[in-house]
Amino acid sequence: MKKIVQYLKDVRTEVAKVNWPTKDDVKGATILVIVLSCVFAVYVFACDQALQAAVGLFLSTR
């Protein structure tokens, strides 16, 4: 039982040392992830459309 209590004390000590991000940091990172995800989605869509058109041209000439 003493090991469990010591473990929990150690966990509490380590959690106190964590440098938690501020609300503004979290908000900025979230916005960045959303924007980059949208940009990547548009890029993948454009590549898909281009490849679809190329394959369509290739298959229609036969």
Z-matrix of the N, CA and C atoms (Angstrom, degrees):
N
C 1 1.450
C 2 1.532 1 110.72
N 3 1.341 2 115.79 1 -34.60
C 4 1.462 3 119.61 2 -179.68
C 5 1.524 4 111.53 3 -63.59
N 6 1.334 5 116.38 4 -34.39
C 7 1.459 6 119.90 5 179.51
C 8 1.525 7 110.81 6 -66.55
N 9 1.322 8 116.26 7 -38.01
C 10 1.465 9 119.91 8 179.13
C 11 1.519 10 110.47 9 -66.67
N 12 1.316 11 116.48 10 -43.74
C 13 1.465 12 120.77 11 179.13
C 14 1.525 13 110.04 12 -63.39
N 15 1.325 14 117.55 13 -42.42
C 16 1.467 15 121.29 14 179.06
C 17 1.523 16 110.65 15 -64.83
N 18 1.336 17 115.73 16 -40.50
C 19 1.462 18 120.23 17 177.48
C 20 1.532 19 111.02 18 -59.81
N 21 1.315 20 116.97 19 -46.42
C 22 1.466 21 120.85 20 -179.93
C 23 1.526 22 111.85 21 -64.39
N 24 1.316 23 116.72 22 -36.17
C 25 1.464 24 120.28 23 175.84
C 26 1.530 25 110.45 24 -64.97
N 27 1.333 26 115.69 25 -42.73
C 28 1.467 27 120.00 26 178.56
C 29 1.529 28 111.37 27 -63.85
N 30 1.326 29 116.48 28 -40.66
C 31 1.464 30 120.38 29 177.58
C 32 1.518 31 109.76 30 -60.99
N 33 1.309 32 116.88 31 -45.20
C 34 1.473 33 120.85 32 179.90
C 35 1.531 34 110.95 33 -60.74
N 36 1.319 35 116.66 34 -41.05
C 37 1.468 36 121.08 35 178.80
C 38 1.523 37 110.75 36 -64.09
N 39 1.323 38 117.03 37 -44.54
C 40 1.462 39 120.39 38 -179.36
C 41 1.532 40 112.05 39 -67.23
N 42 1.322 41 117.92 40 -39.23
C 43 1.461 42 121.00 41 178.83
C 44 1.532 43 110.20 42 -64.24
N 45 1.311 44 117.10 43 -33.17
C 46 1.470 45 120.29 44 178.07
C 47 1.518 46 111.60 45 -67.03
N 48 1.328 47 117.90 46 -24.48
C 49 1.461 48 122.09 47 -179.27
C 50 1.530 49 112.69 48 -82.71
N 51 1.336 50 117.38 49 -12.88
C 52 1.463 51 121.39 50 -175.90
C 53 1.525 52 109.72 51 -67.56
N 54 1.326 53 115.16 52 135.40
C 55 1.457 54 120.96 53 177.16
C 56 1.532 55 107.69 54 -93.32
N 57 1.320 56 117.00 55 93.83
C 58 1.454 57 122.18 56 -175.64
C 59 1.514 58 110.32 57 -73.81
N 60 1.335 59 118.45 58 141.06
C 61 1.464 60 121.10 59 179.08
C 62 1.527 61 110.69 60 -70.71
N 63 1.326 62 114.73 61 152.33
C 64 1.460 63 119.23 62 178.02
C 65 1.520 64 109.73 63 -78.54
N 66 1.313 65 115.10 64 168.70
C 67 1.461 66 120.16 65 179.09
C 68 1.525 67 110.42 66 -61.27
N 69 1.325 68 116.94 67 -40.10
C 70 1.473 69 120.65 68 178.94
C 71 1.529 70 111.70 69 -65.27
N 72 1.331 71 117.34 70 -37.75
C 73 1.464 72 120.81 71 177.50
C 74 1.526 73 110.91 72 -62.91
N 75 1.311 74 115.87 73 -44.40
C 76 1.470 75 120.45 74 -179.75
C 77 1.523 76 110.24 75 -65.34
N 78 1.334 77 115.90 76 -41.99
C 79 1.466 78 120.03 77 179.85
C 80 1.523 79 110.73 78 -63.47
N 81 1.328 80 117.37 79 -44.01
C 82 1.465 81 121.45 80 179.22
C 83 1.514 82 112.25 81 -63.37
N 84 1.324 83 116.53 82 -42.88
C 85 1.464 84 120.26 83 179.59
C 86 1.527 85 110.73 84 -66.18
N 87 1.322 86 116.90 85 -38.40
C 88 1.460 87 120.75 86 179.39
C 89 1.523 88 110.90 87 -64.80
N 90 1.319 89 116.57 88 -44.80
C 91 1.465 90 120.50 89 178.95
C 92 1.522 91 110.13 90 -62.92
N 93 1.324 92 117.12 91 -41.60
C 94 1.462 93 121.13 92 178.66
C 95 1.526 94 111.26 93 -61.17
N 96 1.313 95 117.26 94 -43.20
C 97 1.468 96 120.75 95 179.59
C 98 1.523 97 110.39 96 -64.37
N 99 1.317 98 117.75 97 -42.34
C 100 1.469 99 120.82 98 -179.82
C 101 1.521 100 110.48 99 -64.39
N 102 1.328 101 117.33 100 -45.78
C 103 1.461 102 121.13 101 -178.96
C 104 1.529 103 110.64 102 -63.57
N 105 1.324 104 117.34 103 -47.37
C 106 1.462 105 119.95 104 -179.67
C 107 1.527 106 111.79 105 -65.25
N 108 1.321 107 117.27 106 -34.56
C 109 1.466 108 119.86 107 176.24
C 110 1.521 109 110.90 108 -64.50
N 111 1.326 110 117.35 109 -41.07
C 112 1.463 111 120.84 110 178.10
C 113 1.525 112 111.01 111 -65.75
N 114 1.325 113 117.40 112 -43.02
C 115 1.464 114 121.25 113 178.72
C 116 1.529 115 110.05 114 -61.44
N 117 1.317 116 117.14 115 -44.75
C 118 1.460 117 121.09 116 179.36
C 119 1.523 118 111.21 117 -64.51
N 120 1.343 119 117.00 118 -38.55
C 121 1.468 120 120.53 119 178.82
C 122 1.527 121 110.54 120 -64.15
N 123 1.324 122 117.87 121 -41.08
C 124 1.464 123 121.17 122 178.05
C 125 1.528 124 109.95 123 -65.28
N 126 1.316 125 118.04 124 -40.42
C 127 1.462 126 122.30 125 178.61
C 128 1.532 127 110.82 126 -62.27
N 129 1.325 128 116.48 127 -47.05
C 130 1.460 129 120.04 128 179.68
C 131 1.527 130 110.30 129 -64.12
N 132 1.329 131 117.28 130 -39.92
C 133 1.460 132 120.61 131 177.81
C 134 1.531 133 110.82 132 -61.57
N 135 1.340 134 116.96 133 -44.04
C 136 1.464 135 120.61 134 179.79
C 137 1.534 136 110.86 135 -63.71
N 138 1.319 137 117.09 136 -42.87
C 139 1.468 138 120.13 137 177.62
C 140 1.521 139 110.80 138 -63.25
N 141 1.309 140 117.16 139 -41.08
C 142 1.455 141 121.30 140 178.94
C 143 1.523 142 111.24 141 -62.81
N 144 1.322 143 116.65 142 -43.33
C 145 1.465 144 120.54 143 179.53
C 146 1.532 145 110.99 144 -65.43
N 147 1.322 146 117.10 145 -41.25
C 148 1.460 147 120.99 146 179.39
C 149 1.531 148 110.96 147 -64.63
N 150 1.310 149 117.08 148 -44.51
C 151 1.460 150 120.22 149 178.98
C 152 1.525 151 111.44 150 -67.11
N 153 1.318 152 116.32 151 -37.04
C 154 1.459 153 119.98 152 177.67
C 155 1.531 154 110.41 153 -63.57
N 156 1.321 155 116.82 154 -41.88
C 157 1.461 156 120.70 155 178.14
C 158 1.530 157 110.75 156 -65.99
N 159 1.321 158 117.23 157 -41.85
C 160 1.467 159 120.59 158 179.64
C 161 1.519 160 111.14 159 -63.93
N 162 1.310 161 117.47 160 -43.54
C 163 1.453 162 120.84 161 179.15
C 164 1.533 163 109.31 162 -67.27
N 165 1.319 164 117.55 163 -38.01
C 166 1.458 165 121.22 164 177.61
C 167 1.520 166 111.56 165 -61.84
N 168 1.333 167 117.27 166 -42.32
C 169 1.451 168 121.20 167 176.96
C 170 1.528 169 111.70 168 -64.29
N 171 1.318 170 115.69 169 -42.16
C 172 1.461 171 120.69 170 -179.28
C 173 1.525 172 111.36 171 -64.98
N 174 1.308 173 116.55 172 -42.28
C 175 1.456 174 120.05 173 -177.40
C 176 1.532 175 112.25 174 -76.45
N 177 1.328 176 118.14 175 -27.65
C 178 1.467 177 119.85 176 -178.29
C 179 1.528 178 111.87 177 -79.46
N 180 1.329 179 119.66 178 -16.64
C 181 1.458 180 122.00 179 -179.29
C 182 1.519 181 111.43 180 -82.97
N 183 1.268 182 118.49 181 -11.68
C 184 1.482 183 121.82 182 -178.21
C 185 1.478 184 111.62 183 -84.82
